[in-house]
Amino acid sequence: MFEKIDLLIRGIESSREEIEILLSMAKISFLDYILIKRGEQLPPDGLGTWTLQQIDMEVAQLREHIEALEKIKNEILM
């Protein structure tokens, strides 16, 4: 069980690092990314579709890791 938790935590950390790198390359913050995705902010001119797709993929992976960790937490504590 602890090995699975450790694997998920490493996955979360890896996704977070990758997101930070991609955001840095795109020269936007995570808040900017969220606002762009909501349509509340226009993307900067230099931000390409490919970069947004890469960030989307990493955020989806991060979400999956967090949901899996949450599921384990609920199974253990319930």
N, C-alpha and C positions, 0 to 999 in steps of 0.2 A: 504494500500500500504506500509506504513512504517513498519507494522508488518511483512510483507513478506520480506522486505529488512533486517530487524533485524534478522529474522530467517535464511536468507542466510548468513549473516555476522557471526552469531554464528556457522553455519555449516562450514564456511571457517576456523574460528578459531579452531574449534574442529578437523577438518581434519589436519590442520597444526600442532597442538599439537600431534596428533596421529602419524603423519609422523615423527616428531622430536623424539618421543619415540622409534619408530621402527628403525630409523636410528641410534639412540644411542645404542640400543640393538645389532644392526648389526655391530656397530663400524665403520660406514662409514659416509661420509658427503653427502649432497644432490647432490653436484657436482659429487662425486664418483658414486652415484646411476645413474645419468644421463649418465655418461660415460659408465657405465656397460650396461645400456639399449641400448645405441647406438652401443655397441660392440667395443668401443674404449679402454676399460679397462677390464681386467679379474677380475671376482669377487674374493674376498679373500677366502681362504680355508674354513673358518668358516661360510661363508654366505650360508645358505641353500635356497633351492627353495621356501620353505614355506615362509620364511621371505621376499624374493623378491616379491612373490605373494601378501602378505599382504601390502607391500609398494605400489605395483601397484594398488591395490584396493583403498587405501586411496588417492593416487594421482588422480585416476579416479574420485573419489567422490569430491575431491577438484576442479577438472576441471569442473565438473557438476555445482557446486555451483557458481563458477566464471562465467561460461557461462550464468547461469540463472540471475545472477546479471547484467551482461552485457546486456542481453536482456531487462531487466527492464529499465536500463539506456537508451537504444536506444528508447524504447517505450515512455519514459517520455520526452526525449529531442528532439525527431524527430517529 
